Amino acid sequence: MKIKKGDHVMVMAGKDKGATGTVIAAYPAENRVLVQGVNMVKKNKKVTNQGVRGAKEGGITTQEAPIHVSNVQLVDPETKRPMRVGYRIGEDGKKVRILRPSGKEV
């Protein structure tokens, strides 16, 4: 998977098309990523007495849900535009990620 945790990405398809955010978590086995502020869903949270001084916490909360990695693209930090990602072998023999049109290392 070419998108990693901490990358700044833009959503290219779906209900949040055009939204940008940081990748919170990546799930390579499922080809999905969790992007901050994107694909928000409502979730029912069970009431527990584990809050501060036994306060009851619960109710309906909103949280991010994973989206498919094919629906996001990495954002170039200089131009702020989405770009495809590729690989190249660096000087030290390790594989490094590059931005496709410009060839700059990520």
N, C-alpha and C positions, 0 to 999 in steps of 0.2 A: 504494500500500500504506500502511495507516494505522499499522503497527508499524515502528519504526525501531531502529537499533543503539543500545544503551544503555538501552532501555526495560525496566521491570520488568514481567514478564508472568506469567500463570497458565495452565496447560494445562487446557483444557476437555474434551478428548476423547482417547481412545487409552489406551495402557498406562500412561502417566504422568499420568493425570488427577488434578488437584488439586495437582500440583507447581508450584513457582514458581521463577523464575530470571531472569537478565538476558540480553537478546538480545546475542549475540556478533557475529553477522553477519546481514544481510538480503539475500536474493536476489530482487529484485522481478520479474525476468524469469520466474522459476519459481514465484512466490508462495510462497516458503518462507523460514523463519527458523531460525537456529541458536541454541538456548537452552542456557545453561550448566547442566550436570548433568541434562539431559532427553534422552531417546531415546538412551541410551548403547548403542553397538554395539562388538563386538570386531573388531579389525582385525589382520591379520598384517603385521608390520613386518619388512622385509628386514634381515638382519644386515649392518652396515657397520662399517668400521674408522675412522670419523670421530669417535669420542668423545674424551674426555680422554686424552691420551697413547696414542692408538691403541686405546682400549678398544672392544670389540665390543658394539654395541647392536642389539637386535632382539628378536623374539619376539611374543607376543600382547599388544596394548595395547587399552585401551578409550578411546573418544572419542565425542563428540556427533555425531549425524547430524541433518540438517535435517528439520523438520516443517512441515506446511502451515500457512499463516498463519491459516486459518479455524479452526484448533484451539487458538488462543491468544487471550487477551484481556488488555488493559492493566489493571494493578492501580492503584487509586486510592491515592496515598501517604498520605492521611489516614485513610481507613476500612479500608484493606488488603483491599478487596473488588474482584473483577473488574468492569470496566465496558466498555461499548461506546465507540467513538471516532467522533467526527464532525468536521466542519470548519465554520468560521465566518470571515467576513472581518473582520479586526481593524481598529483605528482607523487604522493606517498603510496600509490597503489590501491587506495581505498575508494569505494564508490561514493560519489557526492551527488547531491541533488542540484539540478540547474533549472532555470526558467527557460522555456523553449524558445520564444522568439529572440530574446536577447542573449542567452547563453550565460547569464550571470549566475554565480553560485548562490544557493539559498543558505 
